[in-house]
């Protein structure tokens, strides 16, 4: 993958310099350890910026092709795989899950559809309380447990972030429809055609693990997590042992496993994928314009039944979830991940943005700052434009 920002315009040069300056400052101040930022506009890359250290133990620097475990940012790739298959007619959004995966209908889930899965309304947001990290690496065991789960509500009537189940359910639908694991479909139908097969993964080959950025926790985060009671709402998503922190995200078995609730990706790969949902990128467009309109429209709004916040979902992506009124329609679809990585596509401006980083912070301030620079630069170059607001993101 050798794609680089398109040169020749003052806007492109200026935005690259502004973004580079911002992430250099974040590293030099000690706020961040290593970051990547990639921005596409109308299918052309306009920012490819890196700063800092990928692995403090060796001093290895961040490069544009360094994969980061960006946690739930990877859900955007999971959803994108589903849309590519819907585009090809393998199933539809209103296809009952049981048509592809009969076992999923247990305990009253037979009415669940692909649409319910993509909007986090299918009703099985948690995983068993005794789930271990090793269990997460066992595809068949996790899918069997989720299929046998009793729904918390009638599918399609309420929402709660399906932190882990989202990936397994979409992944098993993909496997039943294609006969292939979702990681293979991602490579063959999304990452490969876009030239980023070595930068966008669910499970990584062991031979590639050395390329990953090494995660580290923000100071004080271990103490904060330890102080949380076992009955805290957060642990309804998954038990303490499966909480996505640096130790968890540096485990080789987790990194090599297909856990499509998260992804290992460079900023460039994810931004390129979002760009190819909206426009042709080097001759590749992942879905039709009509499909994009359907995919990016608000599909369900409600109060998250676990965390208590109002939320709006498109089909597999959050809608302007960082800082905007969730009741307002928005042109922005995206996903954030534990630790502050974030990516989005603005279908109004054709801007695709991704920021990945290896210091797991409690907020999205780095993404907010850098995305603000991008938004302002695009607005200045194209006239009045809606300002993208950033603030709150989803955890894995």
ZAPAMI-699316 format. One record per residue: x, y, z of N, C-alpha, C in turn; residue in one letter. Coordinates in steps of 0.001 Angstrom, whole numbers, padded with zeros to 6 digits, always signed. Last residue first. Layout:
XYZXYZXYZA/...
This chain:
-015874-000664+023240-015997-001975+022584-016963-002877+023299X/-017746+002387+023405-016692+001465+023828-016933+000123+023213X/-018397+005231+021358-018801+003944+021920-017569+003170+022376X/-017906+008699+022317-017838+007550+021436-018247+006285+022133X/-018479+012209+022322-018597+010929+022987-018584+009786+021991X/-017378+014372+020478-017414+014341+021927-017409+012960+022517X/-017559+016719+017799-017074+015479+018346-017148+015527+019862X/-019225+018032+014982-018935+018102+016402-018521+016734+016882X/-018574+019537+011967-018697+018244+012641-018340+018430+014106X/-020359+022155+010568-019226+021797+011399-019510+020459+012080X/-021400+022498+007241-021749+022116+008601-020499+021700+009358X/-020070+025224+005415-020304+023790+005586-020645+023512+007029X/-019308+027678+002996-020006+027317+004229-020308+025821+004276X/-016379+026682+001017-017478+027557+001382-018163+027070+002641X/-014226+025069+000647-015416+024794-000171-016603+025676+000175X/-012163+025710+002318-011834+025462+000913-013060+025318+000029X/-013303+025973+004806-012670+027145+004209-012398+026958+002725X/-014138+023332+005240-015127+024405+005137-014544+025632+004458X/-011673+022036+005427-012580+021688+004335-013613+022796+004139X/-010686+023244+007752-009949+023365+006498-010840+023065+005298X/-012593+022465+009658-012404+023876+009346-011685+024060+008013X/-012217+019666+009637-013514+020256+009303-013367+021715+008888X/-009547+019428+010513-009952+018938+009192-011248+019604+008745X/-009719+020470+013094-008811+021071+012112-009242+020690+010694X/-011487+018616+014216-011868+020019+014106-011007+020758+013101X/-009958+016332+014232-011101+016388+013321-011600+017817+013161X/-008172+017055+016280-007683+016894+014907-008822+016945+013906X/-009854+017277+018567-008967+018363+018149-008584+018242+016679X/-011161+014789+018657-011928+016034+018572-011058+017165+018037X/-009030+013029+018966-009844+012971+017747-010640+014253+017563X/-008204+013877+021525-007282+013947+020383-008058+013931+019071X/-010493+013374+023092-010025+014742+022896-009056+014867+021734X/-012083+011286+023881-011767+011406+022460-011214+012787+022138X/-011069+009580+026922-011935+010422+026108-011424+010474+024670X/-009263+008113+028310-010661+007976+028709-011609+008790+027843X/-006759+006393+026300-007253+007480+027143-008751+007316+027376X/-004247+004431+025591-005685+004309+025779-006150+005340+026796X/-001987+005006+023133-002241+005297+024544-003749+005335+024742X/-002084+004607+020366-001801+003461+021227-001835+003760+022716X/-004446+005460+017764-003408+005788+018738-003221+004633+019709X/-005902+006835+014797-005595+005688+015642-004448+006060+016567X/-008378+008427+013042-007266+008651+013955-007117+007399+014801X/-009797+009165+009914-009476+008153+010923-008283+008611+011734X/-012327+010225+007651-011315+010578+008659-011055+009377+009553X/-013552+011401+004634-013366+010221+005476-012162+010477+006366X/-015765+013612+003116-014555+013481+003926-014613+012189+004738X/-017983+014375+001700-017108+013377+001100-015813+013169+001854X/-019831+016030+002824-018616+016657+002298-017691+015681+001591X/-021908+014282+003466-022219+015588+002879-021003+016208+002216X/-020914+012075+004699-021460+011886+003360-021839+013201+002694X/-018189+011582+006401-019181+012645+006270-019708+012596+004846X/-017159+008888+008327-017373+009374+006965-018454+010442+007014X/-014664+008204+010865-015998+008544+010387-015960+008865+008898X/-013051+007007+013846-013096+007170+012388-014521+007466+011973X/-010747+006867+016600-012054+007218+016048-011950+007360+014536X/-009366+006059+019815-009299+006012+018355-010695+006267+017795X/-009815+005965+022595-009839+007243+021901-009602+007226+020417X/-010201+003802+024260-008875+004406+024218-008778+005653+023389X/-012502+002000+022351-011885+002185+023660-010495+002778+023490X/-013535+003819+019390-013091+002635+020102-012510+002980+021454X/-016231+004951+017265-015093+005157+018145-014730+003858+018833X/-017452+005267+013993-017321+004440+015191-016080+004854+015952X/-019943+006855+011824-018610+006521+012300-018644+005569+013465X/-021412+009241+009663-021462+007908+010264-020055+007546+010704X/-023020+012285+009135-021795+011634+009585-022092+010264+010177X/-025225+013734+008597-024576+013117+007441-023362+012302+007842X/-028050+013338+010747-026702+013807+010461-026160+013077+009257X/-030928+014310+012608-030316+013551+011521-028963+014167+011195X/-031174+014470+016106-031031+015185+014848-030373+014296+013795X/-031081+013064+018396-032374+013111+017732-032309+013840+016386X/-028568+013388+019462-028855+012118+018794-030203+012100+018087X/-026695+016194+018989-028003+015792+019473-028402+014508+018744X/-023157+015342+019133-024338+015925+018502-025618+015456+019190X/-020921+014060+020313-021250+015434+020656-022511+016013+020077X/-020543+011557+018392-019632+012352+019199-020122+013791+019301X/-022303+010478+016631-022489+010175+018032-021596+011028+018925X/-023201+010545+013994-022696+011761+014620-022727+011636+016141X/-024405+007444+014393-024662+008669+013636-024235+009859+014467X/-022541+004396+014181-023226+005419+014954-023402+006659+014084X/-023295+001641+011998-022441+002765+012389-023243+003684+013294X/-025169-000232+011293-023836-000693+011651-022877+000389+012072X/-027104+001785+009920-026956+000337+009779-025501-000062+010017X/-027226+004207+012571-027447+003845+011175-027279+002330+011095X/-028547+004985+015742-027748+004086+014919-028191+004146+013463X/-028361+007078+018511-028954+006867+017191-028002+006031+016355X/-029155+007436+021983-028260+007023+020909-029031+006849+019618X/-028960+008574+025353-029682+008534+024082-028717+008231+022948X/-027663+006383+027945-027532+007559+027087-028426+007440+025854X/-027655+004075+029488-028608+005122+029802-028540+006365+028936X/-026251+001692+029329-025513+002887+029740-026403+004095+029993X/-028332-000186+028724-027286-000460+029706-026675+000828+030228X/-030062+000752+026814-030638+000062+027965-029609-000313+029025X/-030008+003886+025391-029229+002664+025582-029647+002000+026894X/-032924+005081+023968-032040+005172+025128-031321+003837+025295X/-032993+005637+020384-033553+005255+021668-032545+005463+022773X/-033409+005081+016910-033034+005983+017991-033707+005529+019272X/-032421+003654+013875-033049+003439+015181-032508+004454+016170X/-031506+004704+011482-032335+003503+011428-033004+003183+012756X/-030509+007371+009509-030867+006967+010867-031844+005801+010804X/-028517+006348+006677-029699+006994+007251-029935+006500+008678X/-026488+004878+005555-026108+006012+006397-027291+006736+007021X/-027675+002884+003979-026750+002508+005042-026546+003641+006042X/-029070+004371+002051-029794+003499+002981-028937+003178+004205X/-026979+005662+000746-028053+006456+001364-028815+005627+002387X/-025515+003442-000166-024927+004350+000816-026002+005174+001508X/-027283+002422-002084-026984+001632-000885-026405+002531+000196X/-027100+004492-003958-028367+004195-003309-028186+003391-002038X/-024391+004310-004744-024907+005513-004071-026225+005268-003353X/-023139+000972-003881-023736+001941-004793-024185+003190-004031X/-019989+000187-002302-021437+000082-002427-021936+001159-003376X/-017228+000491-002864-017715-000694-002167-019219-000896-002291X/-015231+001142-005621-016309+001665-004778-017033+000477-004177X/-012144+001677-007071-012919+000758-006233-013971+001544-005461X/-010507+003467-008421-011367+002594-009209-012242+001642-008416X/-009314+004862-006299-008493+004123-007275-009321+003069-008004X/-012314+004925-005013-010944+005104-004550-010068+004227-005439X/-015435+006472-005512-014412+005565-006024-013059+005935-005449X/-017233+007136-002432-016723+007482-003753-015812+006374-004247X/-018214+006021-000041-018817+007246-000568-018451+007518-002015X/-016785+003800+000585-018237+003712+000724-018916+004880+000023X/-014233+004702+000326-014742+003856-000752-016211+003492-000574X/-013872+006043+002733-013883+006813+001487-014510+006018+000361X/-013795+003881+004506-014915+004825+004570-015021+005636+003278X/-011319+002813+003581-012550+002031+003505-013773+002939+003551X/-009584+004896+004215-009730+004486+002805-011003+003671+002609X/-009743+004874+006973-010206+006055+006236-010443+005708+004768X/-008586+002334+007431-009983+002576+007779-010533+003810+007076X/-005970+002703+006409-006827+001637+005900-008297+001908+006195X/-004950+004891+007876-005089+004980+006429-006050+003935+005887X/-004787+003921+010443-005741+004986+010156-006002+005064+008658X/-004605+000321+010423-003984+001643+010323-005092+002673+010107X/-005958-002094+012703-005995-001302+011478-005080-000101+011554X/-007861-004537+013984-006474-004083+013984-006258-003381+012653X/-011055-004207+015625-010187-004445+014474-008791-003927+014708X/-013952-005702+017216-012863-004748+017100-011990-005091+015919X/-015783-007598+016892-016212-006446+017666-015164-005355+017630X/-014648-009801+015661-015014-008654+014819-015737-007525+015551X/-012224-011572+016284-013164-010973+017234-013657-009694+016559X/-010252-014022+015426-011347-013278+014809-012302-012836+015913X/-007007-013699+016951-008352-014263+016876-009292-013373+016072X/-004615-012454+017332-004702-013394+016212-006113-013927+015993X/-005025-010925+019593-004658-010245+018352-004815-011165+017139X/-005485-012863+021528-006555-011922+021189-006272-011269+019832X/-002964-014071+021583-004132-014875+021207-005307-013981+020826X/-001209-011940+022361-001122-012525+021019-002364-013328+020623X/-002357-009052+024016-002261-010519+024067-002202-011096+022661X/-002844-006403+024043-001498-006807+023626-001315-008322+023644X/-005379-006010+025060-005152-005726+023645-003760-006015+023148X/-005047-006598+027801-005921-007427+026965-005554-007259+025488X/-003386-004443+028501-002948-005825+028696-003739-006780+027816X/-005031-002218+027874-003782-002459+027151-003317-003900+027292X/-008508-003342+027782-007440-002439+028212-006155-002808+027476X/-011593-004297+027588-010542-003951+026622-009582-002892+027154X/-012514-006927+029719-012485-005482+029526-011330-005094+028611X/-012722-009533+030412-012757-009236+028974-012756-007741+028687X/-012796-009647+033140-011664-010279+032466-011596-009956+030980X/-015283-008522+033823-014055-007761+034046-012878-008332+033252X/-017696-009442+031239-017083-009487+032564-015736-008769+032605X/-019723-007183+029316-018798-008300+029378-018106-008286+030724X/-021867-005523+029723-021410-005753+028351-020514-006979+028270X/-022066-005282+032407-023121-006042+031746-022751-006339+030290X/-020075-003602+033193-019745-005024+033177-020896-005894+032703X/-021350-001094+033184-020332-001386+032174-020060-002880+032061X/-022953-001028+035507-023562-001264+034194-022549-001674+033128X/-021477-002885+038217-021555-001656+037430-022154-001954+036061X/-021053-005030+039837-022408-004873+039300-022582-003554+038546X/-018465-004823+040724-018766-005869+039745-020148-005731+039134X/-017425-001349+040849-018040-002556+041424-018411-003557+040340X/-014256+000024+040147-015630-000149+039684-016225-001414+040291X/-011640-000018+040869-012587+000558+041828-014036+000394+041398X/-010334-000954+038665-010381-001809+039852-011413-001320+040857X/-010513+001267+036975-011237+000046+036638-011391-000848+037864X/-008833+003043+038353-010228+003402+038099-011055+002153+037820X/-006402+001708+038254-007020+001956+039549-008500+002279+039398X/-005959+001798+035508-006071+000510+036183-006764+000670+037527X/-005747+004543+034971-006900+003807+034447-007067+002454+035129X/-003470+005871+035791-004630+005874+036669-005792+005028+036206X/-002326+006739+032605-002029+006672+034036-003308+006784+034858X/-003570+004747+029956-003394+006059+030549-003164+005903+032054X/-001905+001804+028835-003016+002448+029515-002634+003844+029986X/-000792+000977+025551-000488+001286+026947-001670+002019+027553X/-000001-001238+022817-000937-000427+023587-000407-000168+024995X/+002159-001055+020126+001983-001615+021463+001088-000686+022270X/+001342-001629+016737+001655-000686+017796+001350-001350+019133X/+002536-004459+014854+001514-003743+015604+002112-002682+016522X/+004471-006015+013728+004223-004710+013116+003265-003859+013931X/+004476-008485+014889+005585-007591+015221+005353-006176+014694X/+002409-009927+013734+002176-009263+015010+003267-008258+015366X/+002702-011428+011468+002554-009981+011296+002452-009225+012619X/+002724-014089+012095+003924-013546+011452+003889-012035+011295X/+000156-014607+012942+001209-014484+013941+002455-013828+013367X/-002315-012613+011287-001390-013742+011280-000281-013522+012312X/-005069-011217+013145-003820-011031+012404-003012-012321+012377X/-008545-010939+012827-007449-011713+013376-006206-011542+012511X/-009184-008438+011218-009793-008853+012477-008730-009674+013213X/-007322-005778+009591-007540-007163+009995-008588-007240+011101X/-005463-003917+007510-006822-003989+008051-007175-005451+008309X/-003033-004006+006258-003243-002934+007230-004603-002997+007914X/-002781-005692+004163-001782-005823+005221-001893-004711+006259X/-004769-004885+002464-004911-006197+003091-003896-006429+004195X/-005207-002572+001020-004807-002454+002423-004963-003782+003165X/-006295-002363-001525-004846-002325-001385-004357-002208+000040X/-008941-002714-001986-008518-001349-001654-007012-001244-001432X/-009151-005477-002381-009395-004569-003501-008933-003137-003247X/-008482-006199+000413-007667-006549-000751-007901-005629-001931X/-010587-005194+002023-009207-004738+002218-008338-005013+000998X/-012943-006453+000656-012826-005062+001104-011369-004621+001127X/-012821-009092-000182-013848-008230-000762-013771-006765-000348X/-010718-010471+001082-010990-010700-000339-011882-009619-000952X/-010698-009587+003767-009499-009510+002939-009832-009560+001457X/-013345-010100+004581-012773-008760+004696-011578-008602+003770X/-013405-012851+004184-014249-011995+003350-013753-010554+003397X/-011629-013642+006192-011310-013934+004798-012131-013054+003860X/-012993-012812+008458-011660-012261+008189-011249-012499+006742X/-015286-014356+008454-015400-012941+008093-014039-012319+007811X/-014869-017550+006840-014804-016674+008012-014775-015217+007593X/-017264-018749+004409-015917-018286+004737-015942-017500+006043X/-019763-019235+003502-018936-020394+003783-017516-020033+004177X/-021558-017158+003148-020455-017305+002188-019667-018600+002340X/-023517-017289+005120-023894-016868+003765-022821-017177+002734X/-022173-018037+007418-023248-018909+006924-023607-018570+005474X/-020423-015850+007661-019892-017204+007462-020954-018140+006897X/-022219-013731+008078-021323-013721+006917-020811-015121+006626X/-023319-014575+010502-024188-014379+009338-023355-014413+008054X/-020988-014454+012026-021577-015762+011760-022586-015686+010612X/-020512-011673+012042-019526-012593+011495-020092-013954+011172X/-022762-010690+013348-022531-010325+011948-021561-011314+011309X/-022221-012006+015841-023465-012244+015101-023294-011883+013626X/-019673-011104+016611-019904-012533+016393-021163-012774+015573X/-020094-008306+016773-019103-008876+015867-019339-010341+015566X/-022166-008042+018706-022298-007481+017356-021356-008175+016380X/-021198-009106+021187-022075-009896+020315-022216-009361+018901X/-019548-006985+022378-018957-008172+021760-019914-008893+020802X/-021547-004827+022572-020109-004629+022486-019402-005807+021822X/-024174-003584+021650-023793-004996+021664-022276-005090+021483X/-025839-001091+023304-024609-001369+022565-024209-002832+022742X/-029283-001411+022941-028139-001313+023852-026922-001739+023040X/-032714-000668+022298-031319-000753+021875-030391-000744+023079X/-035917-002119+021376-035045-001311+022220-033614-001474+021730X/-037113-003580+019303-037920-002643+020082-037106-001711+020977X/-035702-005542+017960-036143-004392+017199-036880-003333+018001X/-036744-008376+019811-035819-007792+018831-036457-006647+018053X/-037896-007786+023043-038290-008249+021713-037390-007587+020676X/-035142-008099+025351-036366-007463+024879-036715-008070+023523X/-033108-009764+025920-033508-008854+026987-034808-008134+026637X/-033199-013199+024919-033186-011765+024596-033680-010938+025769X/-031002-015698+026034-032367-015189+026081-032346-013689+025812X/-028646-017402+023953-028973-016375+024940-030446-015994+024874X/-027801-019103+022024-028637-019684+023074-029080-018659+024110X/-026159-017524+020462-027369-018084+019856-028334-018584+020916X/-024098-017095+022281-024942-015967+021872-026245-016464+021251X/-022991-019656+022462-023486-018986+023663-024437-017845+023303X/-022230-020144+019807-023214-021012+020444-023827-020342+021671X/-020297-018157+019453-021523-018118+018643-022613-018995+019252X/-018353-019024+021289-019014-017732+021465-020318-017663+020675X/-017639-021526+020208-018157-021432+021568-018915-020131+021778X/-016661-020863+017663-017845-021711+017779-018466-021606+019168X/-014375-019228+018327-015503-018734+017528-016773-019546+017762X/-012513-018443+020820-013151-019686+020367-014444-019313+019646X/-011662-016147+021946-010884-016635+020794-011475-017898+020189X/-013224-015884+024159-013430-014943+023062-012721-015391+021794X/-012063-017769+025861-013359-018056+025244-013606-017146+024041X/-009830-016359+026695-009644-017549+025866-010945-017934+025166X/-011000-014415+028319-010351-014023+027054-010128-015206+026123X/-014159-015887+029416-012740-015569+029587-012168-015043+028278X/-017366-015606+030875-016547-015602+029656-015119-015171+029970X/-019219-015604+032865-018014-016401+033085-017104-016455+031863X/-021377-014172+031971-020561-013585+033028-019282-014357+033302X/-021851-014095+028391-021955-014762+029697-020947-014234+030714X/-022401-010762+027071-021877-012114+026929-021908-012765+028299X/-025089-008519+026016-024023-009002+026877-023529-010382+026488X/-027180-007948+024239-026004-007078+024268-024830-007604+025087X/-029461-009004+022616-028495-009820+023372-027172-009048+023497X/-031193-007508+020970-031607-007889+022312-030679-008792+023091X/-031049-006151+018584-031416-007563+018512-031712-008144+019892X/-030223-003616+018153-031547-003768+018754-031964-005230+018851X/-028041-002717+016718-027861-003039+018137-029194-003136+018864X/-028364-002512+014041-028772-001360+014842-028688-001629+016341X/-027614-004979+013029-026806-003812+012662-027152-002581+013486X/-029671-006615+014040-028273-006837+014444-027456-005573+014206X/-031879-005624+012698-031826-005541+014159-030403-005724+014669X/-031165-006321+010070-031308-004914+010442-031225-004746+011961X/-031367-009075+010176-030052-008479+009990-030084-007000+010385X/-033818-009791+012765-033366-009628+011384-031949-009072+011352X/-035707-011885+014921-034562-010990+014727-034125-010979+013268X/-037621-013726+015474-038036-012565+014679-036874-011623+014367X/-036490-015607+017130-036726-015987+015734-037152-014814+014866X/-035930-015450+019788-035207-014533+018903-035476-014808+017432X/-037009-017186+021671-037798-016057+021209-037064-015060+020334X/-035142-019225+022238-035671-018372+023319-036346-017094+022805X/-033327-019386+019148-033678-019917+020471-034226-018832+021391X/-032440-018609+016649-033828-018338+017004-034244-018810+018380X/-029934-019468+016008-030050-018156+016639-031472-017871+017122X/-030034-021789+014568-029866-021899+016017-030067-020566+016731X/-030099-020996+011848-031323-021432+012536-031204-021449+014055X/-028941-018777+010017-028375-019351+011244-029544-019806+012115X/-030401-017888+007875-028999-018215+007669-028427-019023+008825X/-032877-017586+008964-032790-018146+007617-031361-018577+007295X/-032477-016295+011375-032648-017752+011408-032637-018377+010019X/-032468-013606+010748-031183-014248+011027-031316-015766+010953X/-034508-012584+008046-034421-013130+009409-033084-013836+009609X/-033736-009754+006140-033644-011209+006191-033619-011671+007651X/-033590-007067+005931-034766-007606+006612-034835-009133+006555X/-031288-006700+004503-031344-006157+005859-032529-006711+006634X/-030482-009816+002818-030972-008444+002887-031009-007956+004321X/-027872-011700+001160-028959-011571+002121-029382-010118+002129X/-026560-011605-001260-026457-012816-000462-027475-012853+000671X/-026440-009395-002993-027658-010193-002949-027580-011453-002119X/-024438-007573-003028-024310-008705-003962-025493-009668-003894X/-025181-005896-000985-025102-005347-002343-025065-006462-003384X/-024739-007618+001123-026115-007236+000785-026155-006696-000638X/-021947-007614+001042-022668-008854+000737-024140-008601+000440X/-021410-004989+001743-020901-005495+000468-021652-006767+000071X/-022524-004962+004297-023134-004168+003232-022662-004620+001856X/-020774-006657+005738-022186-007016+005580-022820-006258+004426X/-018416-005128+005592-018468-006463+004974-019916-006877+004743X/-019240-002962+007166-018975-002771+005737-018982-004096+004994X/-019381-004035+009731-020608-003587+009068-020403-003463+007561X/-016628-004509+010097-017601-005593+010213-018887-005233+009477X/-015617-001934+009913-015238-002918+008895-016196-004100+008905X/-016748-000844+012189-017097-000264+010892-016715-001205+009759X/-015553-002193+014231-016939-002542+013913-017373-001950+012575X/-013066-001013+014630-013165-002142+013711-014576-002588+013403X/-013486+000716+016661-013372+001302+015320-013523+000194+014276X/-013256-000834+018940-014528-000838+018216-014540-000011+016946X/-009761-001227+018680-010974-001693+019325-012200-001454+018442X/-007458-000855+017348-008296+000328+017556-009650-000031+018151X/-004437-001805+017344-005687-002414+017795-006577-001254+018220X/-002853-000649+014389-003185-000408+015792-004404-001252+016131X/-000285-001208+011982-001626-001496+012481-001729-001198+013984X/+001504+001057+010057+001494+000372+011350+000062+000061+011763X/+001775+002541+007757+001181+001208+007622+001190+000418+008929X/+003040+004870+008513+001675+004964+007965+000995+003613+007884X/+004616+004234+011711+004643+004449+010266+003210+004466+009753X/+006083+005013+014788+004848+004808+014043+005091+005106+012573X/+009254+003485+015592+008405+004630+015319+007115+004202+014626X/+010608+001615+018224+010090+001595+016856+009091+002731+016668X/+011632+001304+020721+011789+002610+020102+011280+002673+018682X/+011193-000978+022120+012214-001036+021069+012501+000324+020462X/+009331-000199+024014+010408-001103+024405+011535-001118+023386X/+007384+001379+022745+008364+002022+023618+009539+001125+023985X/+006283+001301+019633+006670+000330+020650+007747+000945+021531X/+005627+003608+018227+004727+002461+018162+005007+001470+019285X/+005853+007042+018936+006442+005721+019101+005370+004643+019029X/+005251+009936+016786+005508+009206+018009+005975+007779+017838X/+002999+010287+014063+003854+010895+015081+004087+009891+016197X/+001771+010876+010734+002115+009980+011833+003010+010733+012808X/-000562+011448+008120+000313+011998+009160+000544+010967+010256X/-001879+012210+005396-001250+010969+005842-000185+011389+006843X/-004536+013717+003704-003695+013720+004901-003174+012315+005155X/-005820+013213+001364-005299+014563+001543-004465+014706+002809X/-006688+010881-001084-006097+011088+000221-005467+012475+000298X/-009848+010930-002691-008414+011212-002770-007854+011451-001372X/-012594+010661-002382-011833+009532-002895-010342+009730-002998X/-013427+013068-001225-013913+012682-002554-013011+011638-003197X/-010730+012876+000818-011805+013765+000395-012172+013446-001040X/-009348+011317+003708-009659+011290+002278-010753+012301+002017X/-006859+011201+006135-008072+011866+005669-008168+011703+004159X/-005362+009832+009011-005540+009784+007561-006863+010433+007211X/-003018+009714+011568-004227+010362+011060-004229+010233+009549X/-001651+008028+014370-001778+008140+012918-003054+008922+012625X/+000553+008193+017220-000715+008409+016524-000545+008312+015018X/+001812+007510+020472+001940+007387+019025+000589+007520+018370X/+001313+008783+022994+002560+008075+022710+002810+007976+021211X/+000099+011950+024303-000046+010721+023513+001322+010093+023287X/+001074+013861+026078-000336+013466+026135-000571+012141+025432X/+003586+014827+025814+003409+013646+026638+001983+013176+026753X/+004094+016802+024048+003592+017214+025360+003457+016039+026326X/+004756+015379+021765+005818+016119+022456+005394+016560+023859X/+002223+014403+020989+003281+013490+021401+004340+014221+022232X/+000844+016758+020409+000259+015804+021345+001306+014823+021865X/+002515+017857+018460+002379+018530+019750+001799+017593+020809X/+002081+016092+016357+003431+016246+016906+003368+016865+018301X/-000590+016611+015879-000245+015327+016493+001191+015325+017003X/-000404+019274+014867-001247+018964+016026-000842+017648+016678X/+001272+019065+012629+001657+019896+013760+000881+019551+015018X/-000305+017448+010976+000992+016972+011451+001455+017763+012669X/-002453+019184+010534-002667+017923+011243-001353+017397+011800X/-001139+021254+009133-001860+021522+010372-002059+020255+011199X/-000084+019916+006891+000813+020571+007835+000116+020829+009177X/-002448+019024+005640-001423+018065+006046-000513+018682+007118X/-003632+021469+005094-004283+020577+006041-003304+019508+006525X/-001783+022543+003225-002056+023229+004480-002667+022289+005504X/-001828+020792+001050-000576+021020+001769-000841+021615+003146X/-004556+021058+000342-003991+019773+000715-002721+019946+001524X/-004717+023814-000251-005548+023242+000798-004959+021924+001283X/-002990+024122-002411-002602+024729-001133-003425+024157+000008X/-002271+021261-004360-003195+022306-003964-002769+022838-002611X/-000319+019363-004779-000599+020284-005869-001623+021341-005535X/-000785+015876-003926-000159+017184-003822-000632+018101-004940X/-002532+013549-002114-002418+014172-003422-001871+015588-003271X/-000886+011350+000168-001721+012527-000097-001464+013110-001470X/-000540+007986-001090-000040+009148-000368-000932+010335-000668X/-000313+004429-001193-001096+005637-001431-000571+006778-000569X/+000852+002008-001057+001757+003153-001182+001002+004454-001419X/+000860-001186+000000+000000+000000+000000+000896+001236+000000X/
